[in-house]
Amino acid sequence: MRVFTALFPMSLALAVASGAFAQDAELGQKVFNKCKACHVADQETNRVGPSLKGVIGRTAGTYAGYSYSPAMKEAGEGGLVWNDESLTNYLRKPKDVVPKTKMAFAGLKTDEDIANVIAYLKQFSQNQ
């Protein structure tokens, strides 16, 4: 019992420090409200930004009918595919992942918000 009592707080601290958050699509929908001015997730409709329906597993810069920046097209040609890791990095600070992208959004502030938005987007992606 003493070992458990000593190890439990350490494992809890490690999980928090590593950004291991459970993904919650319902909370992600609320966070996605920040994105709605430019993106749609549940329909194949482009706005200022491309539709994000089916974004999980999609190569960056390839959604049909959207005029991507040369930087985003190059990122896709270079192998950028949207998955949990790449979306996490991009949603944290887009310009660090794809410099010179047209997206003006500075990024989401917390790992929890990012994880939840990804869970929300997964609902509309078959390529998880």
C-alpha positions as CSV (number, residue, x, y, z in Angstrom):
1,M,0.0,0.0,0.0
2,R,2.9,2.4,0.8
3,V,4.3,1.8,-2.7
4,F,1.0,2.7,-4.3
5,T,0.6,5.8,-2.1
6,A,4.1,7.0,-3.1
7,L,3.8,6.1,-6.8
8,F,0.3,7.3,-7.5
9,P,1.0,11.0,-7.1
10,M,4.2,10.7,-9.3
11,S,2.3,8.9,-12.1
12,L,-0.5,11.5,-11.9
13,A,2.0,14.3,-12.1
14,L,3.7,12.6,-15.1
15,A,0.4,12.2,-16.9
16,V,-0.4,15.9,-16.4
17,A,3.1,17.1,-17.4
18,S,3.1,15.0,-20.6
19,G,-0.1,16.5,-21.8
20,A,-2.0,13.3,-21.7
21,F,-5.5,14.5,-21.9
22,A,-8.6,12.5,-22.6
23,Q,-10.3,13.8,-25.8
24,D,-13.8,15.1,-25.3
25,A,-15.7,15.8,-28.6
26,E,-18.4,17.8,-26.8
27,L,-15.9,20.2,-25.3
28,G,-14.1,20.2,-28.6
29,Q,-17.3,21.5,-30.3
30,K,-17.3,24.4,-28.0
31,V,-13.7,25.2,-28.6
32,F,-14.3,24.8,-32.4
33,N,-16.5,27.9,-32.2
34,K,-13.3,29.8,-32.4
35,C,-12.7,28.2,-35.8
36,K,-16.2,28.5,-37.3
37,A,-15.7,31.9,-38.9
38,C,-13.4,30.2,-41.3
39,H,-14.0,26.4,-41.2
40,V,-16.8,23.9,-41.3
41,A,-16.2,20.4,-39.9
42,D,-19.5,18.6,-40.6
43,Q,-20.0,19.5,-44.2
44,E,-18.0,19.6,-47.4
45,T,-18.2,23.4,-47.6
46,N,-15.2,25.8,-48.0
47,R,-15.3,29.1,-46.3
48,V,-12.3,31.4,-45.8
49,G,-10.5,28.2,-44.9
50,P,-11.1,24.7,-46.3
51,S,-13.7,22.2,-45.1
52,L,-12.3,20.1,-42.2
53,K,-14.7,17.3,-42.9
54,G,-12.5,14.2,-43.3
55,V,-9.4,16.1,-42.3
56,I,-7.9,13.2,-40.2
57,G,-5.7,11.2,-42.6
58,R,-5.8,13.9,-45.3
59,T,-2.6,15.2,-46.9
60,A,-2.2,18.9,-46.1
61,G,-3.2,21.2,-48.9
62,T,-5.3,18.8,-50.9
63,Y,-9.0,19.4,-50.2
64,A,-10.6,19.8,-53.6
65,G,-11.9,23.2,-54.6
66,Y,-9.9,25.2,-52.0
67,S,-7.2,27.6,-53.0
68,Y,-4.3,26.8,-50.6
69,S,-1.3,28.9,-50.1
70,P,1.9,27.7,-51.8
71,A,3.3,27.0,-48.3
72,M,0.4,24.6,-47.4
73,K,0.7,22.8,-50.8
74,E,4.4,22.4,-50.3
75,A,3.8,21.0,-46.8
76,G,1.5,18.4,-48.2
77,E,4.0,17.6,-51.0
78,G,6.6,17.2,-48.3
79,G,4.5,14.5,-46.5
80,L,2.4,16.5,-44.0
81,V,-0.6,14.4,-43.2
82,W,-3.2,15.5,-40.6
83,N,-3.2,13.1,-37.7
84,D,-3.2,13.6,-33.9
85,E,0.4,14.6,-33.7
86,S,0.5,16.9,-36.7
87,L,-2.8,18.6,-35.8
88,T,-1.6,19.0,-32.2
89,N,1.5,20.8,-33.4
90,Y,-0.4,22.9,-36.0
91,L,-3.3,23.9,-33.7
92,R,-0.8,25.0,-31.0
93,K,1.1,27.3,-33.4
94,P,0.2,27.1,-37.1
95,K,3.0,29.3,-38.3
96,D,5.6,27.1,-36.7
97,V,4.4,24.1,-38.6
98,V,3.6,25.8,-42.0
99,P,5.4,29.1,-42.2
100,K,3.7,31.5,-44.6
101,T,0.4,29.7,-44.4
102,K,-2.7,31.9,-45.1
103,M,-4.2,31.0,-41.8
104,A,-4.1,34.0,-39.5
105,F,-5.2,32.2,-36.3
106,A,-2.4,32.3,-33.7
107,G,-3.2,28.9,-32.2
108,L,-5.0,27.3,-29.2
109,K,-3.6,28.0,-25.8
110,T,-4.0,24.7,-24.0
111,D,-3.2,21.1,-24.8
112,E,-6.6,20.2,-23.4
113,D,-8.4,22.4,-26.0
114,I,-6.3,21.0,-28.8
115,A,-7.1,17.4,-27.8
116,N,-10.8,18.2,-27.6
117,V,-10.9,19.9,-31.0
118,I,-9.2,16.9,-32.5
119,A,-11.8,14.6,-30.9
120,Y,-14.5,16.8,-32.4
121,L,-12.9,16.7,-35.9
122,K,-12.6,12.9,-35.6
123,Q,-16.4,12.6,-35.6
124,F,-16.4,13.8,-39.2
125,S,-13.4,11.8,-40.4
126,Q,-13.5,8.3,-41.7
127,N,-9.7,8.0,-42.0
128,Q,-8.9,7.9,-38.2
